[in-house]
């Protein structure tokens, strides 16, 4: 009788709320749910997602699916209550997705920019894996700067204090990581000849600098592009990089399997964490994935939100992901979360 009484009271309360329209009122929350998944080895809207010209590509029997999160931006109490009791959705404060002071349009514009950066970094990391290293090229040399008379436009900077430069950002990190006045041994090539020079940094605009402007280049004898609309954010980077490697090598990385995943990627191939892992796992399972590549920093959350029959594979780098795919192909056990 007690349980029945509580049920009656709750029913009466909900009826009252409905009668005054409370459940139809907007609230400061958004609902996150599984978004679409896309096979980076396939097509979208009739176009290849990864497009290559000037080099032969291979076809894969399997799929490498990026995963996304769908956001319901305008939520009413009724929808929030339904989502709260759903295993596939999450209700979060609106400010976590749309920060105060930013319009929805501004957030979407930033997400679009992050998506473009993720594509560029995916291409860079994949091309390095394929044997096309990054070149850090001197664009200009300040006439009154520390590098004046030591470096020239067109020089390719190869190392600083013996540390290789996998990306242009690494040169900046090294210089700014030491106090102004530090003397660095800079390795470079000029017209094919390798040499070194010692340059002391100098403070400018509050930061240590050596007085050069640099550019990042990655010469390769073919053109490569990614064509995919209506997706934002940086979390597709890993799956784009894997798709590029798959298309430009003879091997079928998937071994005919449907593998889904997520994760940001930087120019050096490091995989970073993302949001909405629980919803992405649901989307991957619905798309028929048989394994999911999880950024190492998302493993704990992924383990708390498992999908039956969907192994969670831990990856921290592009090399980790390639190793995991090789093990899946050969029947070995990859590293799990």
N, C-alpha and C positions, 0 to 999 in steps of 0.2 A: 504493500500500500504506500510505503514511503516513497519508493522509486516512481510509482505511478503519480503520486502527488507532485513530485518535482517536475516530472514530464509535463503535467498539466499546467503547472505554473510557468515553465519555460515557454510552452505553446502560447499561453495567454500573453506573456511578455512580448514574444515575437509578433503576435497578432497586433498588439498595441503599437509596437514600433512601426510595423507596416502601415498601420492606419494613419500615422502622423508623418510618414514619408522618411523616417530616419534611415532606413536601409537603402534608400535611393540617394542619400546625400553623399557627395564626394568626400574623400578622406585623404590625408597626406601620406599615402602609401602607394607603392606600385606592386604589381604582381609579376614575378619572373616565372617563365615556363620554358619548356623545350622549344628551341627555334629550329629552322630548317638545317639540314646537313647537306654538304656539297662534296661530290667526288672530285678531287683536284685533278684526277687523271682523265676526267670525262668532260662533258659539255654542260653549259648552262645557257638557257635561252638560245639554243642552237649554235653556240660558239664554244670552241675549246677554251677551257679555263686557263690552261697554261699553253701559250702559243710560242712555237719555235720555228724560225726560218733560217735556212743556210746550213742546217745540220740534220742528219737523219735522226728520227726519234723512234722509240720502241713502243709497242702496245702492251698493256698489262691486262691479265685475265681477272685481276682483283680490283679493289677500290681502296683509295686513301681518302677518307671523308673528314673534312673539317666540320666542326660542330659549333652551334651558336645558341644564344639565349634570346628568347622572345620577351619583350617588355610590354606590359599593358600599362601605359602611362597615366590614364585617367581611371581611377578605381573608386567604386562606390562600396559602401559597407557590405552590401549583399554579396558582391563579387569577392571581397576580401575574406568574408567568412567561408565561402565555398573554397577558395584557394588555400585557406588555413588548414582545412581538413583534407586537402589533396596531397597525395604522395608525390605528385609530379611538379607541383608549383611551390613557390615561396612568396611570402608577403614581407616586404622590406620597406623601411622608411624612404619616402620619395627622395630625400636629400642625399641618399647614398648613390642614386643614379643621376639625379638632377640637382647638383649642388646649389645652395642658396646664392642668388645673384646671377645665376646663369639661366638663360632661357632654354627651352627644349631644343630650339633650332641651333643654339650655340653648342650644346652638348653633342648634337648629331653631327655638326660640322667638325668638331674635334675628333669624334669617333671616325669620321671619314678620313681625316688626316692621319690618324693612328693606323688606319687600315692601309693607306698608301705606304707609310713607313715600314709596316710589317712586310709588305710585298718586296720592297727594296732590300730589306735586311735578309729576307728569305732567299732572294736571288744571289746576294753577295755570299751568304753562307754556303749555299748549294754549289756555286761556281768554285769556291775555294775547295770544297770537297771533290770537285771534278778536275782539279788541277789548274785552276786559273786564279793565281794569288792576287790579292789586293796590292796595288801600288800607291804609296803615299807620295804625291808629286808636289814639288814646290811651285806655287803659282806666282807669288811675288816675294820680293825681299825688301824690307824697309831700308831705305838709304842710310838712316841713322841708327839702325837696329843692330843687335849683337851678331846677327848672321851676315851682315853686310861684308862683302869681300870674301866670305867663306862658302856660302851656298849661292846657287844661281837658279832662276826660274827654269824648270825642266828637270832639275835634279830629282832623283827618286830616293827618298829617305828610307833606308832599310832597317835601321836599328838605332836605339839610344842606350848608351852604356851596356851594349851587348844584348839588350832585350829586343826581340823582333817586333815588328809592328803589323799585327794582323788586320788593323783598321786604322784610319786616320785619327779616330778618337783616342786611340792608345797613345799617340805622340803627345796630344794635349794633356792626357792624364798624367803622363810621366813628368812633363815639364812643370805642371801646376802642383804636382805632389811633392815638390822640393822647394825650399825657400829661394827667393830671388838672390842671385849671386852664385848659385850653384853652377859649377862647370860640368857640362855633359859631353861625352864622346859620341858624336853623331856619325853613324855609318850611312853612306850614300853611294849611288852610282851616277856617273855622268858620261853620256855617250858610250855606255857599255862598260866603262872602267870603274871598278870599286875603289873607294877611298874612305877615310875618316877625317873628321875635323873636330876640334874642341871649341865649344861655344858656351859662354857664361850667360845665364838668363838675367833679365833685368825687369824690374817691376814697372808695369804700365797698366793704367786703369785699375790699380789695386791687385793685379795678378802677375805672377812671373811669366815672362814671355821671352822668345828668342828672336822675334822680329821677322817671322815668315808667315805667309798665308799659304795654306796647303789645300790640295784637292785629292779626292780618292778616286782612283781609276782601277778598272779590272778588265783589261783587254781580252776579248774572246772573239773568235771568227764566226759568230752567228748572232742573230737577234733573239731576244727572249722578252716576253711580256706576260702579264697576268691580266685577264679580262673577266671581272666578276663585279656585278653591281649589287646594291641593296644590302651590303654587309658592312658593318663598321667595327672599329676597335682593332687591337693588335693581336688578338689571340689565335689567328689563323696562320701565323708565321711558320710554325713548325711543320704543319701539314702542307703548306705551299713548298717549303724547302724539300721535303720528302718527295713531293710530286715532281719537282724539277729534276731531282737526281734520278727518279724512276724513268722519266721520259727520255733522259739523255744518256742512259746506260742500257746495255742489252738485257740485263737481269730484270726479272719481274720481282720487285721488292716484296710484293704482297704474297707471292706464292699462290695466287688465285683467291686469297681470303679478302674479306671486307674488314679493314682496319680503320678505326676512327681515332681521333685524338684532338688535342688542343695544346696551346702553349705559345707564348711569345718567343721570338728568336732575335738575337742580335747578330751583328756582322761576324762575330767570332763563333757563332753556332751555339751559344749558350741559350738554354730554354728557360723561360721565366714563367711565374705563376699567373693565373687568370681568375676571373670571377665566374660564378654560376656553374661550377663543376657538376653539382648534383643534377641540374637541368640538362646539361650537355650529355651526361651519362644516359639519361632517359631518351634523349633524341637519338643517340648512337644505337642504343638497343632497338629502338623502333625502326631504324634504318638497316637492321640486320647485321650490325658489327659483331665480330667474334673476338675482338680484343680492342682495348682502349689505351692509347698512349697518354699517360698522366704526367704533367710537370712534377718534378720531385717535391717542390714546395706545396703542391696541392694534394699530395698522397693521403695525408691524415684525413682531410675532408672527404676525399673520394671514398676512402675505406668506410666512413660513416654513412655513406649514401650508395651502397652497392646496387648493381642491377644483376639479377640472376643470370648466370651463364656468360657474363661479360668480364673477363680477366682484366685487372688493372695493372698496366705495365709502367714501371717507374723510369722516367728519362730526365736527365739533367742537361744533355747536350744533343746536338744532331747526331754525333757519333753513337751515343747511347741508343738513339732511336733506330739507327741503321743496324746496330748490333742486335737489338730486340727483334727487328723484322727478319733478320737472318735466322735467328733462333726459331722464330715462329714458322719460317719456311722449312726448316730442317727437322722440326719436331723437338728441338731442345727447349729447355725451360728458361724464358727470359726473367730478368729481375722484376719482381712484383712489388707493389706498394705494401 
